[in-house]
Amino acid sequence: MEKVRMTVRLVPKLNQYVQNIAKECGKSKNSIIVDACWEFIEKIKKKINSM
């Protein structure tokens, strides 16, 4: 898999939310965001395949 450098800016409220989840799960903020992106991609795939 090719690595791509990406910058994501979060609004303050979302940033705080992601930080709290990261602390609870013991993961980094980046890891939480990447996981969320993968979940979003999987949902899109399912929606496209069900059409």
C-alpha positions as CSV (number, residue, x, y, z in Angstrom):
1,M,0.0,0.0,0.0
2,E,1.3,3.4,-0.9
3,K,1.6,6.0,1.9
4,V,0.2,9.4,1.2
5,R,0.8,12.4,3.4
6,M,-2.4,14.3,4.2
7,T,-3.3,17.2,6.5
8,V,-6.7,17.3,8.1
9,R,-8.0,20.4,10.0
10,L,-10.7,19.8,12.5
11,V,-13.1,22.4,13.9
12,P,-12.4,22.8,17.7
13,K,-15.5,20.9,18.8
14,L,-14.8,17.9,16.5
15,N,-11.1,18.0,17.6
16,Q,-12.1,17.8,21.2
17,Y,-14.5,14.9,20.4
18,V,-11.7,13.0,18.5
19,Q,-9.2,13.6,21.4
20,N,-11.7,12.2,23.9
21,I,-12.3,9.1,21.8
22,A,-8.6,8.6,21.3
23,K,-7.9,8.8,25.1
24,E,-10.7,6.3,25.8
25,C,-9.5,3.8,23.1
26,G,-5.8,4.4,23.7
27,K,-5.2,5.3,20.1
28,S,-3.8,8.4,18.4
29,K,-6.1,11.0,16.8
30,N,-4.7,10.1,13.4
31,S,-5.6,6.5,13.9
32,I,-9.2,7.4,14.9
33,I,-9.5,9.6,11.8
34,V,-8.1,6.9,9.5
35,D,-10.4,4.3,11.0
36,A,-13.4,6.6,10.4
37,C,-12.4,7.1,6.8
38,W,-12.2,3.4,6.2
39,E,-15.6,2.9,7.7
40,F,-17.0,5.6,5.5
41,I,-15.5,4.0,2.4
42,E,-17.0,0.6,3.3
43,K,-20.4,2.2,3.8
44,I,-20.2,3.8,0.3
45,K,-19.1,0.4,-1.2
46,K,-22.1,-1.3,0.4
47,K,-24.5,1.4,-0.9
48,I,-23.1,1.2,-4.4
49,N,-23.2,-2.6,-4.5
50,S,-26.9,-2.7,-3.3
51,M,-28.0,-0.5,-6.2
